[in-house]
Amino acid sequence: MKYRIEYSPDTENHFHVLTTRQQVTVLDTVEKQLQYQPAVETRNRKPMRPNPIAPWELRIGDLRVYYDIEDDPEYVVYIRAIGIKERNNVRIGKEVIKL
């Protein structure tokens, strides 16, 4: 089953911090990795410990995409946040979060 990808309004601000190349990489990878079977754990996709951002993480090099999955009433992947991993912290937009 194909999932629809939906970006939260906050992700627009998260994209402004990224370079154009990083933005294109995120958009392409999200489309390839999350349209089919987004809840299947892979090398770059994993469920996260409880946190205030999202239950799933997609790793793209030093970039991180945090998302949530809904199967009912329709198949949707909600992109909640996009950030850059820096050691033990993630910079999402202009905010630094320790995960």
Phi and psi in degrees as a GROMACS rama.xvg file:
@    title "Ramachandran Plot"
@    xaxis  label "Phi"
@    yaxis  label "Psi"
@TYPE xy
-87.25  132.558  LYS-2
-95.7927  144.269  TYR-3
-87.148  137.532  ARG-4
-97.6175  127.871  ILE-5
-130.124  124.153  GLU-6
-92.6741  136.577  TYR-7
-71.991  156.527  SER-8
-57.9047  -30.6189  PRO-9
-64.8895  -28.0338  ASP-10
-65.8799  -21.7025  THR-11
-60.0473  -42.606  GLU-12
-68.2125  -33.9562  ASN-13
-66.1736  -36.3723  HIS-14
-66.5271  -31.447  PHE-15
-62.9568  -25.7281  HIS-16
-78.4548  -24.765  VAL-17
-83.0022  154.653  LEU-18
-73.6821  166.235  THR-19
-60.2259  -41.3849  THR-20
-61.9987  -43.0855  ARG-21
-64.0227  -39.6999  GLN-22
-60.7264  -46.6433  GLN-23
-64.1394  -41.9264  VAL-24
-60.0948  -45.33  THR-25
-62.5258  -49.2704  VAL-26
-60.5149  -44.9032  LEU-27
-65.0624  -44.9047  ASP-28
-68.4849  -40.3802  THR-29
-59.9231  -44.692  VAL-30
-62.8552  -42.6297  GLU-31
-71.7861  -41.8154  LYS-32
-86.8049  -29.0813  GLN-33
-110.884  -2.93447  LEU-34
-71.9895  -31.3762  GLN-35
-125.243  129.69  TYR-36
53.1562  55.3849  GLN-37
-69.0683  -15.3284  PRO-38
-93.7785  7.27567  ALA-39
-92.0767  123.632  VAL-40
-71.8056  132.232  GLU-41
-131.157  -172.803  THR-42
-62.1315  -35.851  ARG-43
-105.88  -0.208024  ASN-44
-128.305  126.986  ARG-45
-152.025  152.182  LYS-46
-74.373  148.5  PRO-47
-106.36  161.169  MET-48
-64.7902  159.117  ARG-49
-53.4937  129.741  PRO-50
-153.601  166.652  ASN-51
-79.0457  -3.70021  PRO-52
-93.2646  -66.1561  ILE-53
-165.645  158.814  ALA-54
-81.6394  -13.7998  PRO-55
-126.601  150.65  TRP-56
-130.53  136.331  GLU-57
-114.356  122.652  LEU-58
-95.5148  132.201  ARG-59
-133.241  85.3535  ILE-60
63.5188  -123.138  GLY-61
-92.1748  3.10897  ASP-62
-90.2524  149.104  LEU-63
-131.023  135.993  ARG-64
-118.788  123.009  VAL-65
-105.569  129.639  TYR-66
-143.372  164.498  TYR-67
-128.086  152.239  ASP-68
-120.858  138.011  ILE-69
-127.861  130.32  GLU-70
-108.045  -12.1283  ASP-71
-140.248  127.961  ASP-72
-84.8739  -14.574  PRO-73
-136.249  165.064  GLU-74
-86.4325  110.284  TYR-75
-138.512  139.266  VAL-76
-109.354  120.29  VAL-77
-98.196  116.844  TYR-78
-82.7423  115.036  ILE-79
-93.4698  -34.5659  ARG-80
-158.885  151.946  ALA-81
-132.432  129.184  ILE-82
-145.399  177.803  GLY-83
-117.444  124.712  ILE-84
-78.1391  128.266  LYS-85
-133.283  97.1525  GLU-86
57.6489  -119.034  ARG-87
-91.5758  4.48074  ASN-88
-116.823  158.187  ASN-89
-125.477  128.27  VAL-90
-94.0344  111.78  ARG-91
-112.089  111.969  ILE-92
65.7058  -124.076  GLY-93
-104.433  6.84439  LYS-94
-104.708  137.957  GLU-95
-103.039  127.098  VAL-96
-122.134  135.35  ILE-97
-96.2845  121.057  LYS-98
